[in-house]
């Protein structure tokens, strides 16, 4: 019998390792130097992040990576492809985070380079359309197009039809939406596994998101509301499953690894979704890391190393 078991001890402040506390304190200190980070035009924020002048450092460029485009519903969709050292053992379709508003494949270089190298997988990361300039449904439409491209071209292009999907934050949300769209719109279930890190699965806001407050530990309640309002500026409602996949039918989706830290404003989203995933009859694994901030795998520290090893092991075995 499948079951998810949570250890209450992981939620105790005493379980947080000293280096995790140090990382969190450093993030808060940096974030507090910016009185209102959304007062700067989004185009400037995106450009600064890509040039390494954002709030957090940019990983060195990977020699594995190259930029390409694939056909999408509104024109070409940029993708960044990372190749392993030998023939790919599978393909990981990655969808980046950033609240549907910022973020890019390039900003996940360290994580994606590691997955390609350690797991022997080709990684295809989608630079989908961003809100508020191009709001819902453009982002999920681009991700759906990328998944369909992989179904059509993956075997010829990468020599394998062994596919996994996943992402962080908004990217985890879009990964679930993509899986549901392929099942419902195309009667396709091409992905054997999903890796879902710190997703926002209910855009009405779960209790942890609503009650987080102003503390700027990567993401706070105001940020989440800002992102949701950008994303749904013209179309879509937070109570629709195509927007909030926690509210939808999850039956027939692949096995998934859910990862989240206890110091994440979106903690409840992962706890709720992992259990809903299991209740829908899908295999689910849930890893909760003491003190981990939002998408802590993108920061240095012991728990980031542990989580990335777990993710790599999961992707190597799917």
PyMOL commands that set and color helices and strands:
alter all, ss='L'
color gray80, all
select helices_A, chain A and resi 8-11+13-15+18-31+42-50+106-119+138-158+170-186+207-211+221-231+245-247+267-279+296-298+302-317
alter helices_A, ss='H'
color red, helices_A
select strands_A, chain A and resi 65-72+75-82+91-95+122-127+163-168+191-197+255-261+284-289
alter strands_A, ss='S'
color yellow, strands_A
deselect
rebuild
show_as cartoon
